[in-house]
């Protein structure tokens, strides 16, 4: 089943301005950053447990790999949001400079 993207349902106006896009990206970046900060102690605990004797056996190895994969995905998403935010800020600055010169 194909899902259709509805920008209004996602909180986007039909034609967001650069400033609105920056605001949306900043909000999403903050949310992702909060998630990463909450997960960080658990990620450290998993790494420590995996290197010690707390976790043993194939299930522990599989679980630690899953945690590593989740961490990699979250960090990748955070990086993509940072890049998008930087790009949107640059676009907003360009639009603002262009508007001043008109």
C-alpha positions in Angstrom: 0.0 0.0 0.0 1.5 3.4 -1.0 1.3 6.2 1.4 0.8 9.7 0.1 2.7 12.6 1.7 0.5 15.3 2.9 2.6 18.4 3.8 -0.3 20.0 5.8 -0.6 16.9 8.0 3.1 17.1 8.7 2.9 20.6 10.0 4.3 22.2 6.8 2.5 25.1 5.0 2.2 24.4 1.3 5.1 26.7 0.5 7.2 27.2 3.6 9.5 30.1 3.7 13.2 29.5 4.5 12.7 30.9 8.0 9.8 28.5 8.6 11.9 25.6 7.3 14.7 26.6 9.6 12.3 26.7 12.5 10.9 23.2 11.7 14.4 21.7 11.2 15.6 23.3 14.5 12.7 21.8 16.3 13.3 18.3 14.9 17.0 18.6 15.6 16.3 19.5 19.2 13.9 16.5 19.5 16.5 14.1 18.0 19.2 15.6 20.2 17.0 15.0 23.3 16.5 11.4 22.2 20.3 10.9 21.8 21.0 12.4 25.2 18.5 10.1 26.8 19.9 7.1 25.0 23.6 7.9 25.6 23.8 6.4 29.2 22.1 3.2 27.9 24.4 3.0 24.9 27.4 3.3 27.2 26.0 0.7 29.6 25.5 -1.7 26.6 29.0 -1.2 25.5 30.4 -1.8 29.0 28.2 -4.8 29.5 29.2 -6.3 26.1 32.9 -6.0 27.0 32.3 -7.5 30.5 30.6 -10.5 31.8 27.1 -9.0 32.4 25.9 -10.2 28.9 26.8 -13.6 27.6 25.6 -15.8 24.8 24.3 -15.3 21.3 21.2 -13.4 22.4 23.4 -10.8 24.2 25.6 -10.4 21.0 22.5 -10.0 18.8 21.0 -7.5 21.2 24.2 -5.4 21.3 24.4 -5.4 17.5 20.8 -4.2 17.4 21.7 -1.4 19.8 24.7 -0.5 17.8 22.6 -0.4 14.6 20.0 1.8 16.3 22.7 4.1 17.5 24.2 4.4 14.0 20.8 5.2 12.5 20.1 7.8 15.1 23.5 9.4 14.7 23.0 9.4 10.9 19.7 11.1 11.3 21.1 13.7 13.6 23.9 14.4 11.1 21.4 14.7 8.3 19.3 17.1 10.4 22.4 19.2 11.1 23.2 19.4 7.4 19.7 20.3 6.6 19.6 23.0 9.3 22.9 24.5 8.0 21.5 24.5 4.5 18.2 26.0 5.6 20.0 28.7 7.6 22.1 29.6 4.6 19.0 29.8 2.4 17.2 32.0 5.0 20.2 34.3 5.1 20.3 34.6 1.3 16.6 35.3 1.2 16.9 37.9 3.9 19.9 39.6 2.1 18.0 39.5 -1.2 14.9 41.1 0.4 17.0 43.9 1.9 18.4 44.8 -1.5 15.0 45.0 -3.2 
